[in-house]
Amino acid sequence: MSLCLHTVDGHALALLPDRWLAEPTPEEDELLDALTGPVLDVGCGPARHALALNRRGVVALGIDTAPAAVDVALRRGATVIERSVFHRVPAEGRWRSVLLLDGNIGIGGDPVALLARVGQLVQPSGVIAVEVEGDGIGLEELTVRLVDHGRTRSPWFEWARVGLDGLAAVADRAGLDVMRVWEGGGRWFAFLVLR
């Protein structure tokens, strides 16, 4: 396994960097087609979703804490800022849609806190689009570090995994309701809304 997250107890969680630079999958296109702008893409990485939305004529801003990812996104022509979602974000409370795809519901290691924060960013009638894992995960809070081809690439940081079986409880604790859940291409997606 080339790029992965190693947990403190020795497990490895595979990452999919090839997907991060690819065009959105048909399942992701279906999700993106359902969104109304402006859209905030949290943990955007190289900003493939923001770019795909821009091509549809939808205003989208990417936000990420990784300087290298932001640099790649900017070189690809995306509108992105290097910042944590937990810091001041432009247009707070006015985003029509917010994205947390590709495992980004795990940012910060506390999905309840993350979703509560994202709830502050979205309009009262807006939608939060998330990707979760299948049943059997529930909520798993982890301490991980990035490892590439066996070489450590980051210090330890907090991360989380949310399964389909844990989504309703996590959303509820964040003051959100699950509006819709669907499977596509072996992946699970959901739209959350403010209560």
Buried (B, 14 or more C-beta within 10 A) or exposed (E): EEBBBBBEEEEEBEBEEEBBEEEBEEBBBBBBEEBEBBBBBBBBBBBBBBBBBBEEEBBBBBBBBBEEBBEBBBEBEBBBBBBBBEEEBEEEEEBBBBBBBBBBBBBBBBBBBBBBBBBEBBBEEBBBBBBBBEEEBBBBBBBBBBBBEEEEEEEBBEBBBBBBBBBBEBBBBBBBEBEEBEEBEEBBBBBBBBE
